[in-house]
Amino acid sequence: MGALFFYTFIYFAGHFAALGLNAITNKKLLNHRWVGLTGVIIVAILHAYKIITSTGHDEDVLYAVSYFVVFPVVAISAVLIYLSGKEKDKDDNNPK
């Protein structure tokens, strides 16, 4: 459960960094949701690499990578896709 909180923190750090950059430049340079997910994926790759290359845990590597890396990234991605789809449906129902 701690890994999910860690990756959620990483997501929001990227999310708010993109929002701050957009506010500073007064332009929409970056999509804040995708920047947050990109940060999560980069940290997940580094985290998985560290787990795989650590010694002494040969039998638990697959479990550790799937539970501490893959599960949080899939959960955050699912929420992001759900919110993007909901926002898209909302925009389709309210034409300008």
N, C-alpha and C positions, 0 to 999 in steps of 0.2 A: 504494500500500500504506500510505503514511503517513496518508491520509485515513481508512482503515479503523481504524487504531490511534487516531486522534484521536476518531472517533465512538464507538469502544469505551470510551475514557476518559470521554467525556461520558455514555455510558450508565451506567457504573459509578458516576460521581459522583452522578447522580440516584438510582440504585438504593440506594446506601449512605446518601444523605441521607434517603430515605424510611424506610429501616430504622432510622436514628438517631432520626427523629421518632417512629416507632412505639415505639421503646424508651423514649424520654423520656416519652411520654404513657401508656405501659403499655396502649395500645389499638392496634388495627389500623385506623388512619385511612386509610392509603394503601396500595395494592398496589404494592410496590416495583418489580416488573417493568414495569408500565405507566407509572409515574412516570419511570423511566429512558428508556423509549421516547419519552415525551412530550418530555423534554429533548432527545433526539436529533433529533426532528422539528422542534422550534423552532430549534435551532442549524442544522439543514440548510436551513430556509427562509431564515434570515438569510445563510447562506453562499452559497446559490444566488443570492439577490438581489445580494450583493456581486459575485459572478462576472459576472452578467448586466449590471450597471450599470458595471462597469469598462470603460475605453476601451482601444482598441488591439488587441483580440483578437476581432474580429467573426467570423472564420471558425472559431475554436476554441471558441466559447461552448457549443455543444451537446455537444461532446466533454468539455469541462471539467465541465459540470454533470452529465452522465451518469456520468462516471468518478469524480469527486471528491465527488459529493453523492448521486446516486441509488443507485449500487452499494453503498456502505457502509450506507445506510439499509435497502436491501432485504436485505442480508446479515444485519444485526442483527435485522431484523423476522422473517426466516425462522427464525433460531435461537430467537428468543423464542416464536414460534408452535409450533415443534417441541417446545420444553421444556414449554410450557403443555399441549400435547396429550399429551405423555408423562406429565405430572403428573396430568392428568385420567384417563388410562387406569389409572394406578396407584391413584387414589382409587376408580375403579369396581370394581377387582378386590378391594379390601379394604373391604367395607361395615362400618360401625360398629354 
